[in-house]
Amino acid sequence: MITKSYLALVGAIYLYLAIWCSLDPTTTSKAVGFELIGPSGQGEFLTVYGGLEFGLALVFLMPLLDPPSLRFSIASCTLVHGSLVAFRTISFLIYAAPERMTYQLAIGEWIIFLTSLGLWLSTRSRVSSKVAPLPE
């Protein structure tokens, strides 16, 4: 129940971000240091920040409608946020000091990654203890 509620919260955050990025791309792009140049830039921002975040929201919300997808969703959340943390860390090492919003995003990514990892490991150990051993 804790994992499902946690994923619902993360999914709701991503749904909010997808809607915000889609409806107000000028404000959201400026907040993260992007400049929307022409229709190509606007379309790319809408696709990646609107569409991808909406797709991630659906993956994280999926256990609400399909309970057996819980392990897939928490594993996905862990992998996505682990990747974000890794690439964000690299960006901090190779680029100049980012804006305040970037630091806030980094803190959120670390919190989601570590929480997801803990929940994924706990669901993994519960499932593996219930699985009968394979015959030799």
C-alpha positions as a Markdown table, in Angstrom:
| # | Residue | x | y | z |
|---|---|---|---|---|
| 1 | Met | 0.0 | 0.0 | 0.0 |
| 2 | Ile | 2.9 | 2.4 | 0.8 |
| 3 | Thr | 4.5 | 1.8 | -2.6 |
| 4 | Lys | 1.3 | 2.2 | -4.5 |
| 5 | Ser | 0.6 | 5.5 | -2.6 |
| 6 | Tyr | 4.1 | 6.7 | -3.2 |
| 7 | Leu | 3.9 | 6.0 | -7.0 |
| 8 | Ala | 0.5 | 7.8 | -7.1 |
| 9 | Leu | 2.2 | 10.9 | -5.6 |
| 10 | Val | 5.1 | 10.7 | -8.0 |
| 11 | Gly | 2.7 | 10.1 | -10.9 |
| 12 | Ala | 0.6 | 13.1 | -9.8 |
| 13 | Ile | 3.7 | 15.3 | -9.7 |
| 14 | Tyr | 4.6 | 14.2 | -13.2 |
| 15 | Leu | 1.1 | 14.8 | -14.4 |
| 16 | Tyr | 1.2 | 18.3 | -13.0 |
| 17 | Leu | 4.5 | 19.0 | -14.7 |
| 18 | Ala | 3.3 | 17.6 | -18.0 |
| 19 | Ile | 0.3 | 19.9 | -17.9 |
| 20 | Trp | 2.3 | 22.9 | -16.7 |
| 21 | Cys | 5.0 | 22.4 | -19.4 |
| 22 | Ser | 2.3 | 21.9 | -22.1 |
| 23 | Leu | 0.2 | 24.9 | -21.2 |
| 24 | Asp | 2.9 | 27.4 | -20.2 |
| 25 | Pro | 6.1 | 26.4 | -22.1 |
| 26 | Thr | 7.6 | 29.9 | -21.9 |
| 27 | Thr | 7.6 | 30.0 | -18.1 |
| 28 | Thr | 8.6 | 26.4 | -17.6 |
| 29 | Ser | 11.4 | 26.5 | -20.2 |
| 30 | Lys | 12.9 | 29.7 | -18.8 |
| 31 | Ala | 12.8 | 28.1 | -15.3 |
| 32 | Val | 15.2 | 25.4 | -16.4 |
| 33 | Gly | 17.3 | 27.6 | -18.7 |
| 34 | Phe | 15.9 | 26.7 | -22.1 |
| 35 | Glu | 15.2 | 29.1 | -24.9 |
| 36 | Leu | 12.3 | 28.2 | -27.2 |
| 37 | Ile | 13.5 | 29.1 | -30.7 |
| 38 | Gly | 10.8 | 28.9 | -33.4 |
| 39 | Pro | 8.3 | 26.2 | -34.0 |
| 40 | Ser | 10.9 | 23.4 | -33.8 |
| 41 | Gly | 12.0 | 24.4 | -30.3 |
| 42 | Gln | 8.5 | 24.8 | -29.2 |
| 43 | Gly | 7.4 | 21.5 | -30.6 |
| 44 | Glu | 10.4 | 19.7 | -29.1 |
| 45 | Phe | 9.7 | 21.2 | -25.7 |
| 46 | Leu | 6.1 | 20.2 | -25.9 |
| 47 | Thr | 7.0 | 16.7 | -27.0 |
| 48 | Val | 9.8 | 16.0 | -24.5 |
| 49 | Tyr | 8.6 | 18.0 | -21.5 |
| 50 | Gly | 4.8 | 17.6 | -22.0 |
| 51 | Gly | 4.6 | 14.2 | -23.7 |
| 52 | Leu | 7.4 | 12.3 | -22.0 |
| 53 | Glu | 6.4 | 13.6 | -18.5 |
| 54 | Phe | 2.8 | 12.6 | -19.3 |
| 55 | Gly | 4.0 | 9.1 | -20.3 |
| 56 | Leu | 6.0 | 8.8 | -17.1 |
| 57 | Ala | 3.0 | 9.9 | -15.1 |
| 58 | Leu | 1.0 | 7.0 | -16.7 |
| 59 | Val | 3.7 | 4.5 | -15.8 |
| 60 | Phe | 3.8 | 5.6 | -12.2 |
| 61 | Leu | 0.0 | 5.8 | -11.9 |
| 62 | Met | -0.6 | 2.4 | -13.6 |
| 63 | Pro | -0.7 | 0.3 | -10.3 |
| 64 | Leu | -3.9 | 2.2 | -9.4 |
| 65 | Leu | -5.7 | 0.5 | -12.2 |
| 66 | Asp | -3.5 | -2.6 | -12.6 |
| 67 | Pro | -2.1 | -3.7 | -9.3 |
| 68 | Pro | 0.1 | -6.4 | -10.8 |
| 69 | Ser | 2.1 | -3.7 | -12.5 |
| 70 | Leu | 3.4 | -2.3 | -9.1 |
| 71 | Arg | 6.9 | -3.9 | -9.3 |
| 72 | Phe | 7.3 | -2.7 | -12.9 |
| 73 | Ser | 6.3 | 0.8 | -12.0 |
| 74 | Ile | 8.5 | 1.1 | -8.9 |
| 75 | Ala | 11.4 | -0.4 | -10.9 |
| 76 | Ser | 10.8 | 2.1 | -13.7 |
| 77 | Cys | 10.7 | 4.9 | -11.2 |
| 78 | Thr | 14.0 | 3.8 | -9.7 |
| 79 | Leu | 15.7 | 3.4 | -13.1 |
| 80 | Val | 14.4 | 6.8 | -14.5 |
| 81 | His | 15.4 | 8.7 | -11.4 |
| 82 | Gly | 18.7 | 6.9 | -11.1 |
| 83 | Ser | 19.5 | 8.0 | -14.6 |
| 84 | Leu | 18.4 | 11.6 | -13.9 |
| 85 | Val | 20.6 | 11.6 | -10.8 |
| 86 | Ala | 23.6 | 10.3 | -12.7 |
| 87 | Phe | 23.3 | 12.7 | -15.6 |
| 88 | Arg | 22.5 | 15.6 | -13.3 |
| 89 | Thr | 25.7 | 14.9 | -11.3 |
| 90 | Ile | 27.7 | 14.8 | -14.5 |
| 91 | Ser | 26.2 | 18.2 | -15.6 |
| 92 | Phe | 27.2 | 19.7 | -12.2 |
| 93 | Leu | 30.8 | 18.6 | -12.8 |
| 94 | Ile | 31.2 | 19.8 | -16.4 |
| 95 | Tyr | 29.0 | 23.0 | -16.6 |
| 96 | Ala | 29.1 | 26.3 | -14.7 |
| 97 | Ala | 26.9 | 26.8 | -11.6 |
| 98 | Pro | 23.3 | 26.3 | -12.6 |
| 99 | Glu | 20.3 | 28.4 | -11.6 |
| 100 | Arg | 18.4 | 27.8 | -8.3 |
| 101 | Met | 15.7 | 25.8 | -10.0 |
| 102 | Thr | 18.2 | 23.3 | -11.2 |
| 103 | Tyr | 19.4 | 22.6 | -7.7 |
| 104 | Gln | 15.8 | 22.2 | -6.6 |
| 105 | Leu | 15.2 | 19.7 | -9.3 |
| 106 | Ala | 18.4 | 17.8 | -8.3 |
| 107 | Ile | 17.2 | 17.6 | -4.7 |
| 108 | Gly | 13.8 | 16.3 | -5.8 |
| 109 | Glu | 15.5 | 13.7 | -8.2 |
| 110 | Trp | 17.7 | 12.4 | -5.4 |
| 111 | Ile | 14.8 | 12.1 | -3.0 |
| 112 | Ile | 12.6 | 10.3 | -5.5 |
| 113 | Phe | 15.5 | 8.0 | -6.6 |
| 114 | Leu | 16.5 | 7.0 | -3.0 |
| 115 | Thr | 12.9 | 6.5 | -1.9 |
| 116 | Ser | 12.1 | 4.5 | -5.1 |
| 117 | Leu | 15.2 | 2.4 | -4.6 |
| 118 | Gly | 14.3 | 1.6 | -1.0 |
| 119 | Leu | 10.7 | 0.7 | -2.0 |
| 120 | Trp | 11.8 | -1.4 | -5.0 |
| 121 | Leu | 14.3 | -3.3 | -2.9 |
| 122 | Ser | 11.6 | -4.0 | -0.2 |
| 123 | Thr | 9.1 | -5.2 | -2.8 |
| 124 | Arg | 11.8 | -7.3 | -4.4 |
| 125 | Ser | 12.7 | -9.1 | -1.2 |
| 126 | Arg | 9.0 | -9.7 | -0.3 |
| 127 | Val | 8.3 | -11.2 | -3.7 |
| 128 | Ser | 11.5 | -13.4 | -3.7 |
| 129 | Ser | 10.7 | -14.8 | -0.3 |
| 130 | Lys | 7.2 | -15.9 | -1.6 |
| 131 | Val | 8.5 | -17.5 | -4.8 |
| 132 | Ala | 9.0 | -21.3 | -4.7 |
| 133 | Pro | 12.5 | -22.4 | -5.7 |
| 134 | Leu | 12.9 | -23.7 | -9.3 |
| 135 | Pro | 13.2 | -27.5 | -9.6 |
| 136 | Glu | 16.7 | -28.6 | -10.4 |
